[in-house]
Amino acid sequence: MVAEAALIVALHDGQIRGAALDVYEGEPRVNPALLDAPGLILTPHIASAGEATRDTVGILAVDNAAAVLAGEPPLTPVR
């Protein structure tokens, strides 16, 4: 996790030259100071949008459902 306020200061002060964020504090609201930070790339929460990741997630969902329907605990329970 990144402390957005510290990141903003570090970017503006030149302590770091760049960063990229896909998740933000207080989503879906984006801190306006992030939008003005130099060297910052913002993406709209899409880091897992690759085909391989989505295929893996889909297979895992099916495997979880099959386990529960067979009377077993899910492979990846949500707590």
N, C-alpha and C positions, 0 to 999 in steps of 0.2 A: 504494500500500500504506500502511496505517495502522499505526503502532506502538501496539498495544493498551494497553500499560502507560502510555504518555504520554497517550493518549486518556482513560483512566480517571482519571488525576490531573487533567487539564484539566477534565473534567466535574465532578469532586468539588470542585475549587477555584473553579469558576465562571469559568475562563478562556474556556470556550466554553459556550454554552447548550444545545446539542443536537447529535446526530449520529445517523446510521443506518448499520447494517452488515448486509451480506448474506453476507459471507465472513469467517471468523475464523481467527486463528492456531491451529494445532493441531487443525483440524477432524477429526473431528466433535465433539470436546470443546470446550465453550465455557468460557472463563475465568469462574469464579464472580464475580469482581469486576465483570465487565461487567453481570451480572444486577442488581447493586445500584447501578449508575451512574445518576445523575439525568439526565433528558433524552435517554436513549438508546433508540432503536428497533432491535430485532433481528428480522430475518426469516430463515427457514430456507433460505437459499441458493436463492431463487426469483426473483431479479431478471430472469432471462431467460425467465420463464414466460408472457410475453404471446403472444397468438396470432400476431401478425405476426413476431415473432422466431422462434418455433417453426416457422412456415411457411418462413421464409428458411433456417433450419438444415436442414430436411428437403429442400428443393430443392437446397441446396448438397451434401448427402450424395449425392443421386441424380446430380448433375452430376459429382462426384468419382468415383463408381463407373463412370459411363459413360465418363469419360476413361480410367480404368485399363483397362477392358474393351476400349477401342479402341486400346490399346497406348501411350497417352500418359501423361505424369506426372499425378498428382492436382493439382487446382487449389489445394488447401490441404493440402500434406503436413504430417504430424506429425513433428517432429524431436526 
